[in-house]
Amino acid sequence: MLGQSLPLSGPSAQLGLEYRRGAKAWFDAVNRDGGIHGRRIELVSLDDQYEPEQTLANTRQLLKRSDLLALFGYVGTPTTKVVLPLIESAAVPLVAPMTGASLLRRADLRMVFNLRASYRREIAAMVNELVRDAQHRIAIVYQNDAFGQDGLEGALIALRQHGLKPVLTTTVARNSDQVGDALRELKQVNPNGVLIISAYVSSAALSTALRQSGNRAQIMNVSFVGTKALQRAMPVGESNGIGVTQVVPFPWNRWIPVVADYQRCLQRHDVEARFGFTSLEGYLAARMITEALERAGDAPTRASLAKALESIQGVDFGGFRLDLSSDDHQASEFVELTFLGSQTWEP
């Protein structure tokens, strides 16, 4: 059994629902083909509404189950941060949390196995793009928690590499669309670039208000914002030109073999499902853990699964490569920039 805590209701539910949909599409396909070594994969998903206290309660509940093999696909930095001591103490692998935070990439964390690239790599790509386009008056807006603080540190490092300092740093609250204070501060400094390190609720509210105030700064978001959720949360046309870094390939490009596989799998799982970056990440995360389960043998334990994960080296799913080792629990460094247009990318 794999256990998962993520937002399935509340303001940030879209992230959790999409991630889980992609993962379930792959797990269901594996189970239809007989499972792994004849054993079906069971995913138990508990709702935490992107609130750390509930994540902690959910994790304690999952760890009480004798059939728990691993934790999988937690969503968010503050929510994952609070359970790290429990995970390490119980020696249970946590596979592919949906966060790029540096605190999950420390060498002393032996039970955390990351799929996605770090926020620092994403933010460096965003800052490089802004500087290339001569946008040097850069403001940083970050979620007032562990996720935002990690992003702020990464942004300051990236700016220093170009000899720059932010014209403003300000915060927004998690799970909140109350962004008036941040908007007033931004209007006072009139930046021509804005890095937003937040989930889609706050980012959509602030980006909309900034555009409607007449500011045309280039707005950039890290992948955790949830591209589809961000676009849906903004009025039609207001999201045009907003940049979002991505840590998985383009979900509509069927020329990429792993994307074609993902599309077929998702459509069979749910004929009404729409393609997207978040569900593709969930799908790739599910493939990563099943690759390890195959290697762990027909009687996997937590320890053998961890060793199997560390043996995944040079694995290519068809346009998305994984490299792990005993000294490096970071599977992918894939980062690319996308910009929202007047329409969705979906055919």
C-alpha positions as CSV (number, residue, x, y, z in Angstrom):
1,M,0.0,0.0,0.0
2,L,1.2,3.5,-0.9
3,G,0.0,6.4,1.3
4,Q,-0.5,10.0,0.2
5,S,-1.5,13.3,1.8
6,L,-2.5,16.1,-0.5
7,P,-5.2,18.8,-1.0
8,L,-8.3,17.2,-2.4
9,S,-10.6,20.0,-1.2
10,G,-10.2,23.6,-0.3
11,P,-8.6,26.5,-2.2
12,S,-5.6,24.5,-3.5
13,A,-7.5,21.3,-4.4
14,Q,-6.8,21.6,-8.1
15,L,-3.2,20.8,-7.5
16,G,-3.9,17.6,-5.6
17,L,-6.7,16.4,-7.8
18,E,-4.7,16.8,-11.0
19,Y,-1.5,15.2,-9.5
20,R,-3.5,12.2,-8.1
21,R,-5.4,11.8,-11.4
22,G,-2.2,11.4,-13.4
23,A,-0.7,8.9,-10.8
24,K,-3.9,6.9,-10.7
25,A,-4.0,6.6,-14.5
26,W,-0.7,4.8,-14.4
27,F,-1.4,2.7,-11.3
28,D,-4.7,1.6,-12.8
29,A,-3.0,0.6,-16.1
30,V,-0.4,-1.4,-14.2
31,N,-3.1,-3.1,-12.1
32,R,-5.0,-4.0,-15.3
33,D,-1.9,-5.8,-16.6
34,G,-1.6,-7.8,-13.4
35,G,0.2,-5.5,-11.1
36,I,3.9,-5.6,-10.0
37,H,5.1,-9.2,-9.5
38,G,1.4,-10.2,-9.4
39,R,0.6,-7.7,-6.6
40,R,-1.9,-4.8,-7.2
41,I,-0.9,-1.3,-6.3
42,E,-3.2,0.3,-3.7
43,L,-3.0,4.1,-3.3
44,V,-4.6,5.5,-0.2
45,S,-5.0,9.3,-0.6
46,L,-6.0,11.5,2.4
47,D,-7.1,15.1,2.1
48,D,-5.0,17.8,3.9
49,Q,-6.4,20.9,2.2
50,Y,-2.7,22.1,1.9
51,E,-2.6,22.7,5.7
52,P,0.4,21.3,7.6
53,E,-1.5,20.4,10.7
54,Q,-3.8,18.1,8.7
55,T,-0.8,16.6,6.8
56,L,0.8,15.7,10.1
57,A,-2.4,14.0,11.3
58,N,-2.8,12.1,8.0
59,T,0.8,10.9,8.1
60,R,0.4,9.6,11.6
61,Q,-2.7,7.7,10.5
62,L,-0.9,6.2,7.5
63,L,2.1,5.2,9.5
64,K,-0.1,3.1,11.8
65,R,-1.0,0.8,8.9
66,S,1.1,-2.3,8.9
67,D,0.7,-2.7,5.1
68,L,2.2,0.8,4.4
69,L,5.2,0.3,2.1
70,A,5.9,3.9,1.1
71,L,4.6,7.4,1.2
72,F,4.0,9.0,-2.3
73,G,3.2,12.2,-3.9
74,Y,2.7,14.6,-1.0
75,V,1.9,18.1,-2.3
76,G,3.6,21.3,-1.0
77,T,6.6,22.5,1.0
78,P,5.0,23.5,4.4
79,T,2.9,20.3,4.4
80,T,5.8,18.0,3.6
81,K,8.3,19.8,5.9
82,V,6.3,19.0,9.1
83,V,6.3,15.3,8.5
84,L,10.0,14.9,7.6
85,P,11.0,13.9,11.2
86,L,8.3,11.2,11.2
87,I,9.4,9.8,7.8
88,E,13.0,9.6,8.7
89,S,12.3,8.1,12.1
90,A,10.0,5.4,10.7
91,A,12.5,4.8,7.8
92,V,9.7,4.8,5.3
93,P,10.4,6.2,1.8
94,L,8.7,9.3,0.6
95,V,8.7,9.2,-3.2
96,A,8.2,12.2,-5.5
97,P,6.8,14.9,-3.3
98,M,5.4,17.8,-5.4
99,T,7.8,20.4,-4.1
100,G,11.2,21.7,-5.3
101,A,12.2,23.1,-1.9
102,S,15.9,22.9,-0.9
103,L,14.9,21.5,2.6
104,L,13.9,18.2,0.9
105,R,17.2,18.0,-0.9
106,R,19.5,17.8,2.1
107,A,22.0,15.0,2.1
108,D,21.0,13.9,5.6
109,L,17.4,12.9,4.4
110,R,17.9,9.3,3.5
111,M,14.2,8.5,3.0
112,V,13.2,11.3,0.6
113,F,13.4,10.6,-3.2
114,N,12.6,13.6,-5.4
115,L,11.4,13.5,-8.9
116,R,11.1,17.2,-10.0
117,A,13.9,19.7,-10.3
118,S,14.5,22.2,-7.5
119,Y,12.8,25.6,-7.2
120,R,16.3,27.1,-7.3
121,R,16.9,25.7,-10.8
122,E,13.4,27.0,-11.8
123,I,14.0,30.5,-10.4
124,A,17.4,30.8,-11.9
125,A,15.8,30.1,-15.3
126,M,13.2,32.8,-14.7
127,V,15.7,35.4,-13.6
128,N,18.0,34.6,-16.6
129,E,15.0,35.2,-18.9
130,L,14.1,38.5,-17.3
131,V,17.6,39.8,-17.5
132,R,18.0,38.8,-21.1
133,D,14.9,40.8,-21.9
134,A,16.3,43.9,-20.0
135,Q,13.9,43.6,-17.1
136,H,16.1,44.5,-14.1
137,R,13.6,46.1,-11.8
138,I,12.5,42.8,-10.3
139,A,10.1,42.4,-7.4
140,I,9.7,39.2,-5.4
141,V,6.3,38.1,-4.0
142,Y,6.4,35.0,-1.9
143,Q,4.0,32.8,0.1
144,N,4.5,33.5,3.8
145,D,5.6,29.9,4.7
146,A,8.4,27.4,4.1
147,F,7.7,27.2,0.4
148,G,7.9,31.0,-0.1
149,Q,10.9,31.4,2.1
150,D,12.8,28.8,0.1
151,G,11.8,30.5,-3.1
152,L,12.9,33.9,-1.8
153,E,16.3,32.6,-0.9
154,G,16.7,31.1,-4.4
155,A,15.6,34.3,-6.0
156,L,18.0,36.4,-4.1
157,I,20.9,34.0,-5.1
158,A,19.8,34.2,-8.7
159,L,19.6,38.0,-8.7
160,R,23.1,38.3,-7.1
161,Q,24.6,36.2,-9.9
162,H,23.5,39.1,-12.2
163,G,24.7,41.8,-9.7
164,L,21.0,42.7,-8.9
165,K,18.9,43.2,-5.8
166,P,15.1,43.1,-5.8
167,V,13.3,46.4,-5.8
168,L,10.8,44.9,-3.4
169,T,10.2,41.7,-1.4
170,T,6.7,41.2,0.0
171,T,4.4,38.3,1.0
172,V,1.0,36.8,0.4
173,A,-0.8,34.3,2.6
174,R,-1.2,30.6,1.8
175,N,-4.6,29.6,0.5
176,S,-5.8,33.3,0.4
177,D,-6.8,35.7,-2.4
178,Q,-6.4,38.7,-0.1
179,V,-3.5,40.4,-1.8
180,G,-4.2,44.1,-1.3
181,D,-1.1,44.8,0.8
182,A,1.2,43.2,-1.8
183,L,-0.5,45.0,-4.6
184,R,-0.1,48.4,-3.0
185,E,3.6,47.8,-2.4
186,L,4.1,46.7,-6.0
187,K,2.3,49.8,-7.4
188,Q,4.7,52.0,-5.3
189,V,7.9,50.6,-6.8
190,N,6.5,49.9,-10.4
191,P,8.7,46.9,-11.2
192,N,9.1,45.6,-14.8
193,G,9.5,42.0,-13.6
194,V,7.6,40.2,-10.8
195,L,8.6,36.7,-9.5
196,I,5.7,35.1,-7.7
197,I,6.4,32.1,-5.5
198,S,3.0,31.0,-4.4
199,A,0.2,28.6,-5.2
200,Y,-2.4,29.6,-7.8
201,V,-5.0,31.1,-5.4
202,S,-2.8,34.0,-4.4
203,S,-0.9,34.2,-7.7
204,A,-4.1,34.5,-9.7
205,A,-5.6,37.2,-7.4
206,L,-2.4,39.3,-7.4
207,S,-1.7,38.9,-11.1
208,T,-5.3,39.9,-12.0
209,A,-5.2,42.9,-9.7
210,L,-1.8,44.0,-11.0
211,R,-2.9,43.8,-14.7
212,Q,-6.2,45.6,-13.9
213,S,-4.2,48.4,-12.2
214,G,-2.4,49.0,-15.5
215,N,1.0,47.5,-14.7
216,R,2.5,45.4,-17.5
217,A,5.5,43.9,-15.7
218,Q,6.5,40.5,-16.9
219,I,5.1,38.1,-14.3
220,M,6.8,34.8,-13.7
221,N,5.7,31.8,-11.6
222,V,7.4,28.6,-10.4
223,S,5.8,25.3,-11.6
224,F,4.0,24.6,-8.3
225,V,1.5,27.4,-9.1
226,G,-0.3,24.9,-11.3
227,T,-0.5,26.2,-14.9
228,K,-4.0,25.1,-15.6
229,A,-5.3,26.1,-12.2
230,L,-3.7,29.6,-12.6
231,Q,-5.2,30.2,-16.0
232,R,-8.7,29.0,-14.9
233,A,-8.6,31.2,-11.8
234,M,-8.0,34.4,-13.9
235,P,-10.4,36.3,-16.1
236,V,-10.2,35.5,-19.8
237,G,-7.2,37.1,-21.4
238,E,-5.7,38.4,-18.2
239,S,-3.1,35.6,-18.0
240,N,-1.7,36.3,-21.4
241,G,2.1,36.5,-21.4
242,I,2.5,35.2,-17.8
243,G,5.6,32.9,-17.6
244,V,5.6,29.6,-15.7
245,T,8.6,27.3,-15.4
246,Q,7.8,23.6,-16.0
247,V,9.6,20.5,-14.6
248,V,8.0,18.0,-17.0
249,P,7.7,18.0,-20.8
250,F,4.9,19.7,-22.7
251,P,1.8,17.5,-22.1
252,W,0.3,18.2,-25.5
253,N,3.4,17.2,-27.6
254,R,2.6,13.6,-28.8
255,W,6.0,13.5,-30.6
256,I,7.6,12.9,-27.1
257,P,7.1,9.2,-26.5
258,V,6.4,9.5,-22.8
259,V,3.8,12.2,-23.4
260,A,2.0,10.0,-26.0
261,D,2.0,7.2,-23.4
262,Y,0.6,9.6,-20.8
263,Q,-2.1,10.8,-23.0
264,R,-3.3,7.3,-23.9
265,C,-3.2,6.3,-20.2
266,L,-5.0,9.3,-19.0
267,Q,-7.8,9.0,-21.6
268,R,-8.4,5.4,-20.8
269,H,-8.5,6.2,-17.1
270,D,-10.9,9.1,-17.5
271,V,-12.3,10.0,-21.0
272,E,-13.2,13.5,-19.7
273,A,-9.8,14.2,-18.3
274,R,-7.8,17.1,-19.8
275,F,-4.0,17.0,-20.2
276,G,-1.9,19.2,-18.1
277,F,1.5,19.6,-16.4
278,T,0.4,18.6,-12.9
279,S,-1.3,15.4,-14.0
280,L,1.8,14.6,-16.2
281,E,4.0,15.0,-13.1
282,G,1.8,12.6,-11.1
283,Y,2.0,10.1,-14.0
284,L,5.8,10.3,-14.1
285,A,6.0,10.0,-10.3
286,A,3.9,6.9,-10.5
287,R,6.1,5.4,-13.2
288,M,9.2,6.2,-11.1
289,I,7.9,4.3,-8.0
290,T,6.7,1.3,-10.1
291,E,10.1,1.1,-11.7
292,A,11.5,0.8,-8.2
293,L,8.8,-1.8,-7.2
294,E,9.8,-3.9,-10.2
295,R,13.4,-3.8,-9.0
296,A,12.5,-4.5,-5.4
297,G,11.3,-8.0,-6.1
298,D,8.2,-10.0,-5.2
299,A,8.3,-9.3,-1.5
300,P,9.3,-5.6,-1.2
301,T,10.1,-4.0,2.1
302,R,10.7,-0.3,2.9
303,A,14.4,-0.9,2.9
304,S,14.5,-2.9,-0.4
305,L,12.3,-0.2,-2.0
306,A,14.7,2.5,-1.0
307,K,17.7,0.5,-2.4
308,A,15.8,-0.1,-5.6
309,L,15.1,3.6,-6.0
310,E,18.8,4.3,-5.6
311,S,19.5,1.8,-8.4
312,I,17.5,3.8,-11.0
313,Q,20.3,5.3,-13.1
314,G,20.1,6.4,-16.7
315,V,16.5,5.4,-17.1
316,D,14.7,7.1,-20.0
317,F,10.9,6.9,-20.1
318,G,11.0,8.3,-23.7
319,G,11.9,11.9,-23.4
320,F,12.2,12.1,-19.6
321,R,15.3,10.8,-17.9
322,L,15.8,9.6,-14.3
323,D,19.1,9.4,-12.5
324,L,19.3,8.4,-8.8
325,S,22.0,7.0,-6.6
326,S,22.8,6.3,-3.0
327,D,24.4,9.8,-2.8
328,D,21.9,11.6,-4.9
329,H,18.1,11.3,-4.4
330,Q,17.3,13.9,-7.1
331,A,15.9,12.1,-10.2
332,S,15.4,14.9,-12.7
333,E,16.9,18.3,-13.5
334,F,14.4,19.1,-16.3
335,V,13.3,22.7,-16.4
336,E,11.8,24.8,-19.3
337,L,9.9,28.0,-19.6
338,T,6.4,28.4,-20.9
339,F,4.2,31.5,-21.4
340,L,0.5,31.6,-21.3
341,G,-1.5,32.7,-24.3
342,S,-5.0,33.9,-25.1
343,Q,-6.2,30.3,-25.3
344,T,-5.4,27.0,-23.5
345,W,-3.0,24.7,-25.2
346,E,-5.5,21.9,-25.4
347,P,-6.7,20.8,-28.9
